[in-house]
Amino acid sequence: MSAKKIISDIRPKVIINAAAYTKVDDAEINQKEALHINYKAVETISQECNKINSLLIHYSSDYVFSGEKEGAYTEKDKTKSVNFYGKSKLEGERAIQKTLKNHIIIRTSWVMSSSNNNFLKTIYNLAKTN
């Protein structure tokens, strides 16, 4: 069943989109897939939310920034993606902002993963050893 049909049938008041193509390095090779998931799918969800006046909460990434700033970024800072992953996430954000007034975009960093290092595993390991 497509996202369009599910949203149309259920008509939720709020949609939380945590889905993403998150393999940062692989996004350089698999650009079409990264763009499809991080931009086109987000654009579709935004359009459907707009039709039924739903709030969209969308998880994006700090990769929309260059990483060159000293200190923390804010939502008012200029975006400047330095890789394709960041560009695809930024395009998703722009699709939301263009299509939908009722939205929240959360830019996260390194939260969790089923493999390799991530924030939760690091904190867990630190708690065990310290």
C-alpha positions in Angstrom: 0.0 0.0 0.0 1.4 3.5 -0.9 2.0 6.3 1.6 -0.5 8.4 -0.3 -3.3 5.8 0.2 -2.4 5.2 3.9 -2.4 8.9 4.7 -5.6 9.4 2.7 -7.4 6.5 4.3 -6.3 7.1 7.9 -6.3 10.9 7.8 -4.0 11.3 10.8 -3.7 14.6 12.7 0.0 14.1 13.1 2.6 12.2 11.1 6.1 11.6 12.4 8.5 10.8 9.6 11.7 9.2 10.9 12.4 7.2 7.7 15.5 8.1 5.8 18.3 6.9 3.7 21.0 7.2 6.3 24.1 5.6 4.8 26.0 8.9 4.5 29.0 7.5 2.5 26.9 5.3 0.3 24.7 8.2 -0.7 27.5 9.4 -2.9 27.2 6.2 -4.9 23.5 5.6 -4.6 22.4 9.1 -5.2 19.1 8.1 -6.9 18.0 6.0 -4.0 19.1 8.6 -1.4 17.2 11.3 -3.3 14.1 9.2 -3.7 13.9 8.4 0.1 15.2 11.7 1.5 13.5 14.1 -0.9 10.8 12.6 -3.2 9.1 10.5 -0.5 9.2 13.4 1.9 7.7 15.7 -0.8 4.9 13.1 -1.3 4.2 12.9 2.5 4.1 16.7 2.7 1.7 17.0 -0.2 -0.6 14.4 1.5 -0.4 16.2 4.8 -1.3 19.4 3.2 -4.4 17.9 1.7 -5.7 16.8 5.1 -4.2 19.6 7.2 -2.0 17.3 9.2 1.1 18.3 11.2 4.3 16.7 9.9 7.1 16.1 12.3 10.2 15.3 10.2 13.6 14.1 11.3 16.4 15.7 9.2 20.1 15.9 9.8 22.9 18.3 10.8 24.5 17.3 7.5 22.5 20.2 6.0 25.3 22.4 7.4 28.9 22.6 6.4 30.2 21.7 9.9 32.6 24.7 9.8 30.8 26.8 12.5 32.2 27.2 15.9 29.5 26.3 18.4 26.0 25.1 17.9 23.9 25.7 14.8 20.4 27.2 15.0 17.5 27.1 12.7 18.4 30.6 11.4 21.9 29.5 10.3 22.5 29.3 6.5 22.6 25.7 5.2 25.5 24.4 3.1 25.6 20.7 2.6 29.1 19.3 1.9 28.0 15.9 0.6 25.1 14.3 -1.3 23.5 12.9 1.8 23.2 16.4 3.3 21.9 17.7 0.0 19.2 15.1 -0.2 18.1 15.8 3.4 18.0 19.5 2.6 15.9 19.0 -0.5 13.4 17.1 1.7 13.3 20.0 4.2 12.7 22.4 1.3 9.9 20.3 0.0 8.2 20.4 3.4 8.7 24.1 3.8 7.4 24.8 0.3 4.4 22.6 0.6 3.3 22.6 4.2 2.7 25.4 6.8 2.0 23.0 9.6 5.4 21.2 10.2 8.3 20.7 12.6 11.7 19.8 11.3 14.2 18.3 13.8 17.8 18.2 12.7 19.5 15.4 14.6 23.0 14.1 14.7 24.4 10.6 15.2 21.5 9.3 17.3 21.2 5.6 16.6 22.1 2.8 14.2 21.9 -1.0 14.2 25.6 -1.2 13.3 28.8 0.8 13.9 29.0 3.6 16.5 26.2 5.8 17.4 25.2 8.1 20.3 23.2 5.5 22.3 25.9 2.8 22.0 28.6 5.3 23.0 26.6 6.5 26.1 25.8 2.9 27.0 29.5 1.9 26.8 30.6 4.9 28.8 28.1 4.1 31.5 29.3 0.5 31.7 33.0 1.5 31.9 32.8 4.8 33.9 
